[in-house]
Amino acid sequence: MQKKNLQNRLLFVAAVPCLVFLAISVFYIFFFHVSPLSRDQWHMYFPYFNEGLLNAALYPQSNHRHIIPYFIFHIDMEWFEGNNHFLVAFGFFFDLLIIAFLCHALWLQERLSLFTKTTITFFIAIELLWLLNIAQLGWGFMSTMYYFAIFFYLLAIYMAWKALSIDVNSLDKKHLFFAALFGVLCTFSFGIGILVWPAMLVIAFYMRAPFRFYIFVSGLLLACLIVFFVLPGGKSVSAALGFNFMATLTFPFKLAGGPVYFVFKSFRCFDPAFLKNFSITLGAVAMFAGVLLLLEPLLRKRQFSAFEILCYALMLLGISTPMLITFSRIEMFLDPFVDRYQIWVTMFWLGFIPLCFLSVKWKPVFYGLRVMVLVLPFLLLPSQLDLGARLAEYKMRVDNALLSYQMYIPVRQDAIDALHWNWEYKLPYFFDVLEHLREQDKNIFNDRLDEWVGAMATLAQQLPACDILFNEKKQVKKNQLLNVADYYADTSNRWMLPGKGMAEMQLKANVASPANWDTGLWLDDNNRVVGLAHFVWQPPLPRGHFDFVGKRYNFYGVINLSNQLAGDGVKLLLLEQGRQRCLYQLKLD
């Protein structure tokens, strides 16, 4: 009884940091997800706007077929103004479904004590809501694809297990049907979905399934591959595939150390080169142990619980996906510390640690695993705060960069900030999609702030003065602009051209008063709008300050300097939901 009471108290104490950890995730996902289009969305939405929903869904993008996700993107664009809020909620919902599904299977496990089940529940929630996966949790279009596919991958495996566990010889047809259905949904949601069929074959071998089950699954795999390559664009996918034996063999082992790297990097006291080597080594050891765990069921026949099968499936996904990635990525892009790949090694650890609980017989190791999981929120907390701040910084950077583009000023550095890596490749898609969004008042144009540019503003009487401290004023010259005609057939002739002279001034400031405002308009002496501004919210949590952007600021604005301004200064009018709050006079140097 005393031991049980001690365990209950320990779980209660451990639950507090776990809840704090999860609350940080929810805070950053809710307030700092990237709402403007970003990353691959620019080239993925290009066929959607130019060729229609069906063509966009059928053609592959980046060697993936996103047939089902495109319909979710369409809902977001048509009904939710394309602001990515719906996509983030959709993906987050499926992430929670995965957590609930795994925990449900766990609590049906009879071999584990209540204390151990609760400990593993903490681990599952922490792993799937850790901001290590900001590339998915913070970007709606990625969470839509990834978590949707992973959920149906697990559901398909579960249904296959159910079909075999009821009667391994007769095969339950109802569960077999749902295994096939969910497998197809997974396959055509994201590229890795095709791995559901090999995983199902491995699980079938674990359970010593009858030969006709292998025929059934193999037939579905072949049918999906045929459809995948026969649909429009199939030849381009096959042409892009390559095989590098060493990269395929080693990349999963290197990637396994990714989470370790992010954990210890956040302590800010380790040499980066040493830390990378240490992380890869530790990850490789864990991956090797995981491979041994996967081989064990092949050697002896036994019964498997649903939770065990799902853990094996997660490990298979975490190992096979990095291998599959190497088929369509050249080696220079196989960076084991890139955020977008961490979701797959998360799947590996998510299966590996619970299986260790189920497999380890030596009590000191078993208790050591318990302690490790219970202290995990403390160990991961610095990285949680760093990764959350990184997400917020990315959102701020994209928001700021796209302000110039709302004013038809194509600043080169802003394009780099908005489009992330491989930015030049995305430029033709970027300008085209940007104009479609502008025409339809979607995404960054939803508030129609850009329509103020060039218009005349009428000022209210006796506006109070704003209390503002400017931290940074940066002038951008016209020779720092992109030539839009090189990437996009501009029929509006509104894009500023590169050349001589000044293009714009970018300003960062801290607005002390008024406390509540959301947008700003820059006016010349004739009250013509010559620039825009918006509110920037930096995270109030520890480590939330962006050290590399100078002083803390909550204001970012852009002034068009290409035309002769009326007067030698400008006025800043701050607004709150369209209501004029205050006025500030700024003399231009």
N, C-alpha and C positions, 0 to 999 in steps of 0.2 A: 504493500500500500504506500509506504514511504517513497519507494522508487517511482511509483506511478505519479504521485503528487509532485515529486521533483521534476519528472519529465514534463508534466503539464505546465509547471511554472516556467521551465526552460523554453517550452514552445511559445508561451505567452510573451516572454521577454524577446524571443527571436522574431515574433510576429511584428513587433513595433518597427525595427529597422527595415524589415521586408516591406511593410506598408509604406514607409517613408520612401524607400527606393522606387516602388511602383508609382507612388504619387508624383515623383519627379518625372517619370516617363510620361504619365498622363498630362502633366503640366506642359511639358515641352511639345508633345504631339498636338495638344489642343491649341496652344497659343502660337507656336512657332513652326508648324508645318509649312512647307513651301507652297504658297497658294498660286504665285505666277507659274505659267508654263516654264519648264526647265528641263535640262538634260535631254534625254531622248524624246521627250514629248514633241519637240519642234519637228523632227523628221517623221515621227509616228502620226502626227496630226495632219501632215501635208497631204497624204492621199485621202484622208477623211474629208478634208475641205474641198479638194479638187476633183475627187473621183467618186465620192459618196461613201456611205457607211459600208455597204456590202463589199465593194471592191477593196476598201481598206482592210476589212476583216479577213478577206480571202487571201490577199497578198502577204507574203512574209515580210517582217521588218527585223533587221539585224539577225537574220537566219532563224527567227522564231515565228510561229503562227499564233497570233493573239485573237483568234476568232471570237471567243466569248468576251474577253476584256473590252474589245472595241464597242460592244453593245453597252457595256457599263460606262465607257467613256462618253458614248452618245447620250446616255441619260444625264450624265453630269453636265454636258454642254447644252442640252436642250432645256432641262428643267432646273438646273442649279447654276446657271450663268458661267459654267466652265471654270469655276474658281478653285477646283480641286478639293473643296471641303467635303463634298459627298464621297469622292474617291478615297480620301483619308479615312473617313468614317466607315466606308465599305470594307476597306482592307483591315482596319483595326477590329471591326466586328468579326471578320474571319480569323484574325489572330486570336481573339478571345474564344472563338469556337474551338480552335485547335487546343487551347489550354483546357477548356471545359471537357473536350472529348478525351484528352489524355488523362485528365484527373479522374474522370468517370471510370475509365478502364483501370486506372491505378487502384481506386477504392474498392473494386471488385476482386482485387488480388488478395488471396487468402493467406499467403505465406509471410506477409509483412505485418509488423505490429502497427498499432495506431500511431505511435511516435514516428516510426520510419515513414509511414504513408504521408503524414503531415509534413515531414522534412522534405520528401521528394516533391510534394505539392508546391512547397516554397520554391524549390529548384526549378520546376517547370515554369512557374509564373515569372520568376526572375529571368530565366533564359530567354523566354519569348517576348518579354517587355523591356529587356535591356536595350539601351539606346546604342549599343554596338551596331544594331541593325537600323540606324537612322536612314540609310539609303532606301529602306522599305517603309519603316514606320513614319518617316517625315515626308515622303514623296507619295502622293496618293496614287499616281498611275502605277508605281512599282508595287505598292502594297496590294493593289487590286489584283495584279497578275500573280504575285508570289504567294500570298497567303491563300488566295482562292485555289490555286493549283495544289499547294501543300495539303490543304484541308481535304480536297477530294482524292488526293493520293492516299492519305491515311484512311479515308472512308472506304476506298476501293480495296485496300489491303485488309481492312477489318471485315468487309463483306466476304472476301475470299476465305479468310480464316473461319468465318462463321459457316460458310458453305461446306468447308472441309471438317470442321469440328463437330457438326451435328451428326453427320455420317460420312466418314471419309470415302466410303465406297460408292454410296448412291449419289452423293453431291446434291445438296439442297438447291433446287433450281431457282427459287425466289432470290436467295442471297447471291447466287451466281449471276443472275440477271443484273442485280444492283452493282455487283463488283464490276461487271462489264460497262454499265452505264457511267458509273463514277470514274472509271478508268478512261473512258472516252472524253468526259468533261475535263479531266486533268490533262490529257494529251493535247487538247486544242485550246488550252488556256495559256500555256507557256511552254517553251522549248523543252524544259526538263521533264515535262509531263509524260513524255514517251518512256521514261524510266520506270513508270508504274508497272509495266508488263514484265520486264526482267526481274524486278523486285518480287512480283507475284510468283514468278517461277521459282525463285530462291525459297520463298516461304512455302511453296508447295512441296519442294524437296525436303524442307525441314519436317513437314507433316506427313511425308511419305504418301503424297496424293496419288490417285490412280492415273494411269497413262493418258486417259482421255481428258483429264484436266489440263495436262501440258499441251495437248493438241488444241484445246479450246483457247487457252491463253496465247499460245504461239500464233494461232490463226488471227486473233484480235490484234496482236502486235504487228503481224504482216499486213493486215488490212489497214491499220492506222498509218503504217509507213507508206503504203501505196497511196492512200489519200493525201498524206502529207506532201509527197513528191509529185503527185499528179495535179493537185490544185495549182492555180496560176502562181508562177514564180518558183516552182519546184526546182527547175534547172539551176536557178541562181543559188539556191540553198545547197544543192549537191556540189556545185562548182566551188563554193566557199569552204567546203569541208576539207580538212587535211588531217594528217596523223603524224604525231611526233611521239615515238614510243617513250623516250625518257621523260618528256614533259607530262605525258599522260600518267606515267607511273609515279612521278615524284610530286606533282602539284598537290594532290590531296594531302600528302604528308607535310608539305610546307604550309598549306593553308590551315591545317589543324592548329598551328601555333598562333594564328591571327588574334584570337581572343586574349591569349596570354600576353601578347605584345601590347595590346591596348590597355590591359589592366595595369601592367607595371610601368608603362609609359606615363600614365597619369600621376605616378608618384614623383615624377620629375627629378629623379636622382640617379638615373642609370644612363650609361653611355648608349646612344642609339644603335651603334653597330653591334655592340655586345648583346644588347637586348633583342635585336632581331635574330641573331644566331642562337641565343638561349631559347627564345620562343619557338623557333623552328625545331630545335632539338627536342624540347619538351613535347611539342605537338606531334612530332614524328613518333616518339615513344608511345604516346596515347593512341595514335592511329594504329601502330603495330599491335598494341594490346587489343584494340577494337577489332582488328582483322582476325585475331585469334578467337575472340568472342564469337565472331560470325562463323568461324569454321567449326566451333564446338558442336552445334546441333547437327552438322553433317555426319558426325562420327557415331552418334548414338540416337536411337529413336526414343522420344519421350513426349509427354503432353505439354502443350504451351498455352499459357493464358493469353487473353487478348492484349493485355498490357505488354507482355514480353514480345509478342509479334509486332506490335506497333513500335517498340524500341528497336527491334532488329530492322524494321522498315526505315526508321529514321536514320539509323547508322548507314544503311545501304544508300539512302538518298544523299547523306552527307559525304559519302566516299565517291559514289558514281557521278554525281553532278560536277564536281571539279574535273573529273576525267572527261566528261562530255564537253565541258567548256573548252578544253584544250583542242578539241576538234575544229573549232571555228575562231580561235584567237591565236594570233602570232605570239611568240614567247615573250616579247617585250611588254605585252599587256597582261601577262599572268603574274601580277603582283599579289602575293598572299596577304598584304596588309591594306588592300583597297577595301573601302567600306561596303561596296555593293556585293562582294563575294562572301562577306562574313555570315550571311544568313545560312549558307550551306554548311559551313563548319559548325554553326549553332545547331543544326539538325543532327550532326554527328555527336556532339557533346550531349545533346538532349536525349539521345538514345543510349549513349555509352555509360554515363554516370548511373542512371537507374538500373541498367543491366549489371553494373558492378555491385550494386546493393543486392541484387537477386542472385548473383553468382559467387560472391566472395564468401568463403566459409570460415576464414580466420578472423576471429572476433576483433583483434586490435585494428585490422584494416577496416572492418565494418564500422567500428566506432569512429575511426578516423574520417571515414566518408561522411558520417553524420555531423561531426564537428566542422568539417570543411563546408558543408552546405549551410550550416547554421551561421557561420561567420562570413558567408559569401556576400551578403549585402554590405558589410563593412569593407570587405576587400574590393568590391566593385564600385563603391560609392564615388571615389575620385574620378574614375573613368566615366561613370554615369553623368557627373556634373560637367566634365570636359566635353563629352559627346553631345550633351544637350546644348551647351554653349556653341558648339560647332554647328549644330543645326540652326540655331538662332542667327548665327553670323552669316550662314549661307542664305537664309531667307532675307536678312537685311541687305546683303550684297546684291542679290538678284532684284529686290524691290528698288534699290537705289539705281542700279544700272539701267533698268528699264524705264526710269523716269525720263531720261534723255530721248529714248526712242518713242515715247508718247508724244514728244515735241518735234519729231522728225529730225533729230540730230544724231546721226549714226557714229557715236564715239567708239573708236576701236577698242579701247580698254574696257568700256562698258559691255561690249559684245563678248569679250573674253570672260568678264565676271559673270555675265548672265548665262552663257552657254557651257561653261565648264570645259572639261577636256575635249580634245578633238573639235574645237569650236569652229575652225574654218570650214570644215566639212558641213557643218549645220547651217551656215549662213544663207544659202539659197532657200532652204526650208524656213528658216527663221523669219526672213523678210516677208515671204508669202503668207505664212500662218499669221504673222503679226497684223497684216492688212485685213485678213479675214476676221480676226478678233476685233479689229477696230470697226469694221463695217457692221458687225453684229452686236457691238457693245458687250463683248464677253471678256472674261478674265480681267486683265489689268485695266481694260476700258469700261468695265462694268459701272464705275461711278461717273463716267463721262467727264472726268476732269480735263481730259485733253481738248474737249470742245471749247474750253475757256480761252485757249491760246489764240491770241490775235483779237479777241473780243474786247468790248469796252465794259468795264465794271462800274457800277454805281455804288459809291460809298455811303454808308449810313452816317448820320450826324453824330459828332462828338464821340468818336471811337476812342477808347483809352489806348495808351501806348503799351506796346508789348515789352516785356522784360526779357531781353535776349542777349546772350553772350556768344559771339561767333568764335568757334575754335579753329576753323580752317576755311580758307578761300583758295580755290584752285581754278586757274584759267586754262581752258582747253583751246588750242589753236586748230584752225581748219585743216592743217596738214596732219592732224591726229585723227581725222575722220576716215571712215570707209567710203568707198565709192559704191553706192547702192546698185548702180547700173551694172557693175561687174557680177552681181549675184542675182539680180531680180529686175524684171522689166517694169520699171516704175512709170505708171501712166498718170500719176497725180502731179508729178513734178514738184512735190512739196519737200522731198528729202534734201537736206542741206548738202551741198557738194564740197569736196575737199578743195583746198586752195590756200590763198594767203589771208592773213587777218585772224581775228578771234572768232571762235564758234560759240562758246558758252562759258559761264562761270558756275562751278559747283561749290556749294557751301554747306558746312556742317556747323551746327550750333546747339546750344542748350537753352531751351525755352523755360524760364522760371515761372513766368506768368503770361497768359492764363494757364491754369492747370489743365483744363480740358479743351482740346482742339484736335483736329484730325488732318486737315489739309491747309495749304496756303497758296496764295496767288501773288506773283510779283507784278507790280504795275509800274509803268513809266509815269511821267508827269501829266500825261493826258489820260491816265487811268486805263491805258490799253494793257492787256495781260501779256507779259513778255516772259513769263516763267512759272514754274510749278514747284510745289514743296509738299512733303508729307511727313507724318509723325513716324519716328523710329523708336520702338520700345526695346530696350535691352533687358535681358533677364535679371530679375532682382535676386536670384539665388547665388550662393557662393560660386566663384569661378565664372559667373555669368558675364563679367565685363570683358569686352574684346580688347585685349592688351595691344593688339597690333593696329588698331584704328585710331590711335591717339586718345585724346580726352573723351570722357563719356559724353555722348550727345543724344538728343532726342529729336533732332530736326535735320532734314536733308532737303536741299533745294537746288534748282537749276534755273539759270537765267540765260536767255538767248541773247548773245552779243553780236550776232551777225548783221543786224540792222541798226540804223542810227536810232538811238533812244531819245525820246523827248526829255531833255534835261540831263543833268550830270549825275543823277542818282535814281534809285528805284524805291518803291514802297512795298512793304510786305503786309499783306492782309491775311490774317489767320482766321480760319473758319471752323465751326463745329457743326457738322451735319447741315452745311449750307448757311448757318447763321454767323454773321460777322462778329468776331470777338475783340480784335485789337488791330492796331496799325503800327508799323515800324518803318522809319526812314533810314535808308542805307545809302551812303555816298560811295560811288564806285571810283576806285583809284585808277 
